[in-house]
Amino acid sequence: MKKINFLPGVARKVTFGAAIIAFAASSSMLTSCKKESATVQKASSSEPVPVGERSSGFVKDNLQPNSTGTNNGFFWSLYQAGGTASLTNGSAGNFSISYSNVSDVVGGKGWNPGSARNIGYNVGSLSGSYNFVGVYGWTTSPLIEYYVCELGSVAAGSQVNTVSSDGHTYTFYKHQQVSQPSITGTATFWQYLDNWGGSSTGSNHSINMANHVNNWASNGGQGFGSYNYQILALEAYSGKSGYVNATVW
């Protein structure tokens, strides 16, 4: 993939590589979150990509993100291939994504660059089918693609250990992607995948990223590099349809 600063594409059938992502902007308020709706901006796309093109967290080199930008101090992005999808940004870190029969969709809202911050989130509504909801991001030097799975599953590759954080136990998996698209172009890199999946909708939750980053740096074998982007994201693929409304802070 062509380098787009902080954005990957999307791919991952079994290995859960995640997404060149692109987002858009608009409103909608999350139940039980303290954010209010704001002026609407929307991004959508129906650019198709052949089935089977997903292989990592990225789309092929000749494909581009549908939309990306900043909104209310947050970085946002939405990537969609096949079917239809749109992302609407609300105030602060609120966003919603609607998708139908997608080959792949990855979208969300967060920061660029990321950090070992405490991330708060509330998934106010989640319906239909999906593969992953949680924190997704990248580092460079070394190039690493990472996931913290709050809903769904990203279990793939070799199990390394477990990490206790925020009252949960995550299983840390690592998987090597060989000659796959990345934020720096086609490359060989490692995925760090912390899998839990037991979160709930309609309530505030927190993720202490320092606990995950410290464990990855100490036990991942490749260390941990300089932060690129970091978002609360949803990914769905293989013909799935659904809707999410979430807020990150």
Rosetta silent file (secondary structure, phi, psi, omega in degrees, C-alpha in Angstrom):
SEQUENCE: MKKINFLPGVARKVTFGAAIIAFAASSSMLTSCKKESATVQKASSSEPVPVGERSSGFVKDNLQPNSTGTNNGFFWSLYQAGGTASLTNGSAGNFSISYSNVSDVVGGKGWNPGSARNIGYNVGSLSGSYNFVGVYGWTTSPLIEYYVCELGSVAAGSQVNTVSSDGHTYTFYKHQQVSQPSITGTATFWQYLDNWGGSSTGSNHSINMANHVNNWASNGGQGFGSYNYQILALEAYSGKSGYVNATVW
SCORE:     score description
SCORE:     0.000 S_00000001
   1 L     0.000  148.632  177.888    0.000    0.000    0.000 S_00000001
   2 L   -69.646  139.397 -178.290    1.078    3.537   -0.618 S_00000001
   3 L   -64.249  128.129  179.868    2.250    5.205    2.540 S_00000001
   4 L  -126.654   54.104  179.915   -0.517    7.399    3.931 S_00000001
   5 L    57.210  -93.396 -171.142    1.178    8.708    7.027 S_00000001
   6 L  -110.178    3.353 -170.162   -0.817    7.058    9.732 S_00000001
   7 L  -108.546  128.015  169.441   -3.449    4.983    7.944 S_00000001
   8 L   -94.186  171.759  170.743   -3.451    1.275    7.117 S_00000001
   9 L   -93.608 -142.927 -172.622   -5.886   -0.535    4.956 S_00000001
  10 L  -143.460  138.549  170.949   -7.546   -3.618    5.905 S_00000001
  11 L  -179.338  143.637  176.556   -7.010   -7.318    5.795 S_00000001
  12 L   164.169   90.591 -179.515   -7.022  -10.339    7.987 S_00000001
  13 L   -77.942  -51.816 -179.295   -8.999  -13.534    7.434 S_00000001
  14 L  -113.387  -26.658 -173.858   -7.485  -15.605   10.173 S_00000001
  15 L   -89.629   -5.252  177.735   -4.643  -13.423   11.355 S_00000001
  16 L    56.162   34.672  166.912   -6.720  -10.364   12.153 S_00000001
  17 L   -61.464  151.246 -174.794   -4.482   -7.791   10.615 S_00000001
  18 L  -118.316 -133.339 -123.052   -6.688   -4.726   10.702 S_00000001
  19 L  -148.111  131.583  162.673   -7.351   -1.840    8.522 S_00000001
  20 L   -71.063  120.006 -161.804   -6.369    1.043    6.378 S_00000001
  21 L  -118.369  150.604  175.291   -9.058    2.978    7.964 S_00000001
  22 E  -148.125  149.035 -171.930  -10.867    6.051    7.035 S_00000001
  23 L  -134.692  176.357  178.815  -13.541    8.032    8.732 S_00000001
  24 L  -146.028 -173.043 -167.555  -16.037   10.822    8.337 S_00000001
  25 L  -133.190  147.874  177.769  -17.914   13.212   10.447 S_00000001
  26 L   176.843 -144.768 -173.468  -21.375   13.883   11.969 S_00000001
  27 L  -134.558  171.873  173.840  -23.506   13.396   15.080 S_00000001
  28 L   147.597  136.371 -173.479  -25.221   10.945   17.365 S_00000001
  29 L  -107.117  144.251 -178.633  -25.077   10.641   21.094 S_00000001
  30 L   -88.198  128.570  173.196  -24.160    7.608   23.076 S_00000001
  31 L   -61.619  135.025  178.812  -26.528    6.447   25.829 S_00000001
  32 L    71.581    5.151  172.750  -24.776    6.654   29.200 S_00000001
  33 L  -105.311  156.001 -174.267  -21.870    8.672   27.741 S_00000001
  34 L   -89.810   17.248 -177.464  -21.371   12.279   28.517 S_00000001
  35 L  -100.458  146.600  179.158  -20.998   13.408   24.919 S_00000001
  36 L  -110.510  161.390 -179.468  -23.625   15.344   22.955 S_00000001
  37 L   -66.764  154.380 -179.761  -24.404   15.346   19.263 S_00000001
  38 L  -134.058 -175.230  179.134  -22.645   17.817   17.013 S_00000001
  39 L   -59.039  138.636 -172.132  -22.731   19.123   13.472 S_00000001
  40 L   -86.169  133.272  165.927  -22.928   16.252   11.018 S_00000001
  41 L  -131.578  143.122 -175.746  -20.239   15.294    8.553 S_00000001
  42 E  -134.744  145.600  172.712  -20.444   12.008    6.727 S_00000001
  43 E  -132.374  137.745  176.611  -18.209    9.833    4.646 S_00000001
  44 E  -148.236  161.028  178.786  -19.220    6.812    2.690 S_00000001
  45 E  -160.257  152.370  175.886  -17.903    4.712   -0.151 S_00000001
  46 L  -128.586   24.656  178.938  -18.784    1.654   -2.126 S_00000001
  47 L   -61.180  118.952 -176.709  -15.453    1.102   -3.853 S_00000001
  48 L   -80.395  158.022  171.703  -15.250   -2.668   -4.348 S_00000001
  49 L  -139.819  139.310 -176.566  -12.213   -4.819   -3.835 S_00000001
  50 L   -55.835  140.685  177.497  -11.960   -8.442   -5.008 S_00000001
  51 L   -58.561  137.965  179.132  -12.851  -11.041   -2.414 S_00000001
  52 L    94.371   -1.929 -179.624   -9.723  -12.496   -0.866 S_00000001
  53 L   -73.613  -18.846  179.917   -7.619   -9.341   -1.127 S_00000001
  54 L   -73.991  133.066  179.382   -7.378   -9.056    2.654 S_00000001
  55 L  -146.957  -11.497 -178.489   -4.215  -10.564    4.053 S_00000001
  56 L  -148.166 -142.003  172.544   -2.997   -8.299    6.809 S_00000001
  57 L   -97.589   15.927 -170.923   -4.327   -5.112    8.350 S_00000001
  58 L  -133.821  156.976  170.677   -4.038   -3.389    5.025 S_00000001
  59 L   -87.032  169.751 -179.648   -5.508   -3.132    1.588 S_00000001
  60 L   -64.802  163.800 -173.713   -3.465   -3.658   -1.527 S_00000001
  61 L   -58.572  -31.664 -174.385   -1.096   -0.966   -2.769 S_00000001
  62 L   -86.787    3.266  179.742   -3.441    0.313   -5.467 S_00000001
  63 L  -105.459  149.484 -176.385   -6.324    0.980   -3.093 S_00000001
  64 L  -120.920  156.554  176.679   -6.832    4.162   -1.111 S_00000001
  65 L   -66.322  147.568 -179.676   -8.661    4.972    2.114 S_00000001
  66 L   -70.511  -41.719 -178.727  -12.208    6.183    1.642 S_00000001
  67 E  -166.917  148.892  178.479  -11.918    9.078    4.077 S_00000001
  68 E  -159.845  157.483  179.068   -9.863   10.338    6.983 S_00000001
  69 E   171.329 -158.766  176.520   -9.385   13.519    8.949 S_00000001
  70 E  -124.776  152.127 -178.836   -9.788   15.212   12.299 S_00000001
  71 E  -153.122  119.925  177.952  -12.950   16.108   14.212 S_00000001
  72 L    53.537   37.160  178.102  -13.236   17.888   17.547 S_00000001
  73 L    84.595    3.366  178.784   -9.598   17.176   18.320 S_00000001
  74 E  -112.500  151.920  173.378   -9.810   13.484   17.384 S_00000001
  75 E   -89.513  136.723  179.801   -8.387   11.586   14.424 S_00000001
  76 E  -133.976  157.193 -178.880  -10.985    9.621   12.445 S_00000001
  77 E  -161.326  148.453  174.221  -10.943    7.159    9.574 S_00000001
  78 E  -141.685  122.599  170.676  -13.177    4.810    7.585 S_00000001
  79 E  -116.435  136.005  179.239  -12.076    2.152    5.115 S_00000001
  80 E  -145.196  134.408  176.854  -14.685    0.080    3.310 S_00000001
  81 E  -131.215  130.597 -178.770  -14.486   -2.483    0.507 S_00000001
  82 L    71.335  153.389 -179.629  -17.502   -4.149   -1.054 S_00000001
  83 L    61.834 -149.758  178.732  -21.068   -3.541    0.081 S_00000001
  84 E  -136.014  151.870  177.737  -21.809   -0.151    1.620 S_00000001
  85 E  -160.527  149.734  174.416  -20.622    1.663    4.732 S_00000001
  86 E  -149.422  148.151  177.429  -20.659    5.131    6.232 S_00000001
  87 E  -119.985  136.107  178.409  -19.245    6.738    9.356 S_00000001
  88 E  -122.478  125.290  179.037  -20.829    9.691   11.126 S_00000001
  89 E   -92.692  133.986  171.567  -18.919   11.715   13.721 S_00000001
  90 L  -100.651 -161.138 -179.612  -20.682   13.253   16.692 S_00000001
  91 L   -70.114  153.875  179.227  -19.260   15.600   19.287 S_00000001
  92 L    48.616 -125.937 -175.313  -15.886   14.914   20.879 S_00000001
  93 L   -94.289   18.295 -178.890  -15.017   11.215   20.451 S_00000001
  94 E   -82.990  140.756  175.052  -18.468    9.997   19.415 S_00000001
  95 E  -155.187  158.712  172.405  -18.966    8.185   16.098 S_00000001
  96 E  -135.333  150.098  177.502  -21.290    5.689   14.453 S_00000001
  97 E  -132.215  128.906  172.102  -20.745    3.287   11.553 S_00000001
  98 E  -113.002  135.752 -178.019  -23.442    1.616    9.460 S_00000001
  99 E  -147.603  149.856 -177.136  -22.376   -1.159    7.077 S_00000001
 100 E  -143.255  124.711  173.942  -24.054   -3.723    4.857 S_00000001
 101 E    51.800   45.236 -175.472  -22.698   -6.833    3.109 S_00000001
 102 E   -83.466  143.040  166.923  -19.117   -5.581    3.308 S_00000001
 103 E   -70.139  -37.426  175.289  -16.064   -7.411    2.090 S_00000001
 104 E  -167.190  138.698  171.095  -14.310   -5.430    4.795 S_00000001
 105 E  -139.023  134.852  173.478  -14.928   -2.323    6.857 S_00000001
 106 E  -138.008  125.064 -179.441  -12.636   -0.787    9.461 S_00000001
 107 E  -156.820  161.719  177.611  -13.432    2.511   11.071 S_00000001
 108 E   165.881 -162.164 -171.723  -13.276    4.490   14.253 S_00000001
 109 E  -146.396  144.760 -179.937  -11.915    7.465   16.108 S_00000001
 110 E  -179.159 -123.295 -170.620   -8.887    8.189   18.277 S_00000001
 111 E  -140.999  155.469  169.918   -5.515    9.886   18.064 S_00000001
 112 L  -145.640  109.106    7.359   -2.476   10.348   15.906 S_00000001
 113 L   -84.510  168.928  173.977   -0.019    9.688   17.333 S_00000001
 114 L   -80.253 -173.753  177.882   -1.127    7.212   19.959 S_00000001
 115 L  -165.161  177.608  176.033    0.339    6.823   23.436 S_00000001
 116 L   -86.899   49.408 -176.018    0.294    4.649   26.555 S_00000001
 117 L   -80.884  167.341  165.740   -2.776    6.585   27.688 S_00000001
 118 E   -86.930  119.194 -177.658   -5.796    5.497   29.683 S_00000001
 119 E  -102.811  123.942  172.905   -8.542    5.124   27.076 S_00000001
 120 E   -99.439  145.526  178.026  -12.172    5.463   28.091 S_00000001
 121 E  -153.519  158.306  173.713  -14.918    4.163   25.849 S_00000001
 122 E  -143.187  117.247  173.587  -18.605    3.357   25.702 S_00000001
 123 E   -90.287   95.059 -173.515  -20.127    1.166   22.993 S_00000001
 124 E   -71.729  -32.530 -179.044  -23.625    2.533   23.241 S_00000001
 125 E  -149.500  135.433  178.763  -25.102    0.392   20.495 S_00000001
 126 E  -148.880  117.023 -177.166  -23.809   -2.631   18.583 S_00000001
 127 E  -138.796  164.741 -177.201  -25.991   -4.719   16.301 S_00000001
 128 E    80.389 -148.274 -178.027  -25.650   -7.143   13.413 S_00000001
 129 L  -119.740  150.000 -177.173  -22.393   -9.058   12.953 S_00000001
 130 L  -157.290  170.590  177.623  -18.787   -7.942   13.432 S_00000001
 131 L  -111.383  -34.386 -172.267  -15.321   -9.349   14.086 S_00000001
 132 E  -155.272  138.574  165.806  -13.616   -6.894   16.407 S_00000001
 133 E  -135.730  127.769  179.837  -14.211   -3.827   18.545 S_00000001
 134 E   165.931 -159.450 -179.410  -11.323   -2.386   20.538 S_00000001
 135 E   -90.815  133.697  179.972   -8.088   -0.434   20.268 S_00000001
 136 E  -133.576  137.975  179.542   -6.130   -0.717   17.040 S_00000001
 137 E  -167.870 -177.019 -177.762   -2.860    0.966   16.140 S_00000001
 138 E  -138.977  153.310  166.681    0.660    0.894   14.740 S_00000001
 139 E  -125.033  163.227  171.612    4.228    1.654   15.695 S_00000001
 140 E  -123.650  155.167  179.302    7.310    2.192   13.566 S_00000001
 141 L    52.570   63.996    4.436   10.949    1.257   14.296 S_00000001
 142 L   -85.206  161.938  176.690   10.010   -1.523   14.735 S_00000001
 143 L   -79.000  114.642 -178.141    6.919   -1.765   12.570 S_00000001
 144 E  -137.659  136.488  175.400    4.203   -3.391   14.692 S_00000001
 145 E  -105.885  126.927 -175.063    0.444   -3.675   14.237 S_00000001
 146 E  -129.867  150.753  179.412   -1.414   -4.040   17.541 S_00000001
 147 E  -131.528  141.985  164.436   -4.882   -4.874   18.824 S_00000001
 148 E  -124.011  106.605 -171.099   -6.571   -4.759   22.214 S_00000001
 149 E   -88.393  116.858  177.827   -9.786   -6.716   21.732 S_00000001
 150 E   -98.152  -33.831  177.418  -12.737   -5.656   23.886 S_00000001
 151 E  -138.780  140.298 -175.577  -15.525   -7.340   21.874 S_00000001
 152 E    91.404 -148.149 -179.203  -15.181  -10.160   19.337 S_00000001
 153 L  -155.441  141.722  172.354  -11.886  -12.000   18.931 S_00000001
 154 L  -126.983   22.539 -178.317   -8.434  -11.484   17.431 S_00000001
 155 L   -64.389  117.009  179.608   -6.925  -14.780   18.628 S_00000001
 156 L  -164.549  150.316  177.928   -4.349  -15.811   16.022 S_00000001
 157 L    84.160 -148.664 -176.292   -0.746  -16.935   15.878 S_00000001
 158 E   -99.358  134.761  176.633    1.267  -18.059   18.887 S_00000001
 159 E   -76.337  129.912 -178.687    0.167  -17.484   22.475 S_00000001
 160 E   -98.492  -58.749  179.333    2.865  -15.627   24.411 S_00000001
 161 E  -165.659 -164.644  175.435    1.417  -14.973   27.867 S_00000001
 162 E  -124.231  156.477  176.701   -1.442  -13.211   29.600 S_00000001
 163 E  -133.845  131.706  177.587   -1.741   -9.684   30.944 S_00000001
 164 E   -94.388  128.566 -179.087   -4.113   -8.533   33.671 S_00000001
 165 E  -156.937  134.960  174.253   -5.537   -5.068   33.153 S_00000001
 166 L    56.420   33.646  176.694   -8.660   -3.183   34.203 S_00000001
 167 L    83.681    8.432 -178.466  -10.093   -6.235   35.950 S_00000001
 168 E  -126.489  163.335  172.949   -9.726   -8.569   32.950 S_00000001
 169 E  -114.429  118.733  177.599   -7.243  -11.133   31.694 S_00000001
 170 E  -100.250  141.120  173.076   -6.112  -10.719   28.103 S_00000001
 171 E   -95.944  124.992 -177.957   -4.286  -13.440   26.207 S_00000001
 172 E   -91.281  118.477  173.632   -1.345  -12.067   24.241 S_00000001
 173 E  -112.242  152.755  171.851   -0.821  -13.598   20.809 S_00000001
 174 E  -133.504  147.395 -176.691    1.792  -12.636   18.252 S_00000001
 175 E  -148.004  135.330  179.398    1.821  -13.352   14.557 S_00000001
 176 E   -94.156  131.310  173.960    4.263  -12.473   11.803 S_00000001
 177 E  -101.979  124.126 -175.201    3.017  -10.984    8.543 S_00000001
 178 E  -107.121  122.680  178.230    5.422  -11.624    5.672 S_00000001
 179 E    50.492   54.408  179.118    5.596   -9.232    2.705 S_00000001
 180 E  -116.791  156.395  177.202    2.213   -7.694    3.419 S_00000001
 181 L   -60.810  145.244  179.395    0.973   -4.114    2.924 S_00000001
 182 L  -149.894 -178.788  178.687    1.620   -1.795    5.859 S_00000001
 183 L   -67.950  -12.034  177.146    1.750    1.883    6.735 S_00000001
 184 L  -111.778   14.535 -175.172    5.287    1.924    5.324 S_00000001
 185 L    99.367 -173.406  179.605    4.496   -0.097    2.185 S_00000001
 186 L   -61.718  128.801 -173.656    4.898   -3.839    1.641 S_00000001
 187 E  -157.903  165.302  170.445    6.822   -5.172    4.621 S_00000001
 188 E  -104.257  126.614 -174.300    7.380   -8.040    7.025 S_00000001
 189 E  -152.209  170.744  179.798    6.173   -7.145   10.510 S_00000001
 190 E  -106.858  145.734  170.136    4.679   -8.537   13.704 S_00000001
 191 E  -102.838  132.659  170.267    1.162   -8.272   15.015 S_00000001
 192 E  -106.893  121.299 -170.732    0.643   -7.984   18.785 S_00000001
 193 E  -126.640  106.147  176.192   -2.868   -9.186   19.627 S_00000001
 194 E   -97.041  114.479 -170.817   -4.308   -8.903   23.144 S_00000001
 195 E  -109.599  121.135  172.167   -7.526  -10.895   23.176 S_00000001
 196 L  -127.707  -75.746  173.332  -10.296  -10.593   25.778 S_00000001
 197 L    86.717    6.251 -174.176  -13.652   -9.889   24.126 S_00000001
 198 E  -101.483   18.828 -178.559  -15.819   -9.849   27.237 S_00000001
 199 L   -72.538  179.125 -177.312  -16.850   -6.197   27.357 S_00000001
 200 L  -133.381  164.461  176.954  -20.445   -4.934   27.322 S_00000001
 201 L   -96.473  158.177  173.261  -22.468   -2.261   25.597 S_00000001
 202 L    80.659    6.007  179.708  -24.130    0.733   27.212 S_00000001
 203 L  -134.299  155.679  176.363  -21.555    1.259   29.981 S_00000001
 204 L   -77.465  137.887  177.976  -18.316    3.186   30.405 S_00000001
 205 E  -134.897  166.132  178.948  -15.128    1.111   30.317 S_00000001
 206 E  -136.683  152.486  177.094  -11.414    1.857   30.445 S_00000001
 207 E  -130.633  115.988  175.634   -8.244    0.458   28.906 S_00000001
 208 E   -85.892   96.023 -174.800   -4.899    1.161   30.545 S_00000001
 209 H   -63.472  -26.093 -179.652   -2.710    1.016   27.455 S_00000001
 210 H   -60.156  -37.032  179.482    0.483    1.165   29.531 S_00000001
 211 H   -62.775  -40.527  179.740   -0.213   -2.353   30.845 S_00000001
 212 H   -71.965  -46.540 -177.409   -0.469   -3.710   27.299 S_00000001
 213 H   -63.247  -42.878  179.683    2.449   -1.734   25.908 S_00000001
 214 H   -62.640  -40.065  179.025    4.763   -2.684   28.781 S_00000001
 215 H   -68.357  -42.406  177.511    3.943   -6.381   28.342 S_00000001
 216 H   -61.309  -45.092 -177.728    4.430   -6.211   24.580 S_00000001
 217 H   -63.465  -36.706 -176.624    7.738   -4.390   24.980 S_00000001
 218 H   -83.931  -31.038 -170.045    9.018   -6.896   27.561 S_00000001
 219 H  -123.306   -4.665 -176.336    7.671  -10.144   26.103 S_00000001
 220 L   -77.018  -18.980  178.948    6.874   -9.583   22.446 S_00000001
 221 L    89.823  -21.007  178.833   10.380  -10.271   21.221 S_00000001
 222 L  -115.043    3.164 -176.310   10.466   -7.209   18.952 S_00000001
 223 L    71.579 -154.162 -179.311   10.101   -4.510   21.586 S_00000001
 224 L  -148.732  132.545 -170.322    7.754   -1.604   20.903 S_00000001
 225 L   -96.533 -152.839  179.180    8.402    1.303   18.569 S_00000001
 226 E   -84.854  136.592 -175.042    7.324    4.894   18.017 S_00000001
 227 E   -65.768  135.475  164.811    3.583    5.489   18.036 S_00000001
 228 E  -104.948 -143.057 -176.723    1.676    6.006   14.820 S_00000001
 229 E   -76.343  162.733 -176.909   -2.121    6.319   14.937 S_00000001
 230 E  -151.457  121.070 -175.212   -4.305    4.680   17.631 S_00000001
 231 E  -136.884  156.654  162.895   -8.088    4.384   17.453 S_00000001
 232 E   -83.677  118.606 -169.767  -11.130    2.751   18.974 S_00000001
 233 E  -130.530  156.134  165.866  -12.209    0.741   15.943 S_00000001
 234 E  -114.575  138.248  169.651  -14.757   -1.717   14.609 S_00000001
 235 E  -127.733  137.694  174.921  -13.829   -4.253   11.963 S_00000001
 236 E  -144.398  142.058 -179.354  -16.238   -6.521   10.068 S_00000001
 237 E  -151.778  179.166 -179.966  -15.636   -8.567    6.941 S_00000001
 238 E    62.485   47.300  173.010  -16.832  -11.528    4.823 S_00000001
 239 E    81.476   14.944 -177.455  -20.255  -10.132    3.967 S_00000001
 240 E   -76.402  156.981  177.019  -21.240   -8.880    7.405 S_00000001
 241 E  -135.876  146.567  178.527  -23.808   -6.150    8.078 S_00000001
 242 E   173.532 -163.793 -175.428  -24.419   -4.113   11.207 S_00000001
 243 E  -155.395  140.881  172.870  -24.201   -0.874   13.148 S_00000001
 244 E  -137.722  141.730  170.832  -22.120    0.565   15.977 S_00000001
 245 E  -129.501  118.817 -174.104  -22.374    3.802   17.932 S_00000001
 246 E  -142.400  160.808  176.954  -19.455    4.382   20.287 S_00000001
 247 E  -132.681  136.820  177.015  -17.584    7.115   22.104 S_00000001
 248 E  -122.447  145.820  176.218  -13.894    7.241   22.982 S_00000001
 249 L  -151.001    0.000    0.000  -12.129    9.656   25.318 S_00000001
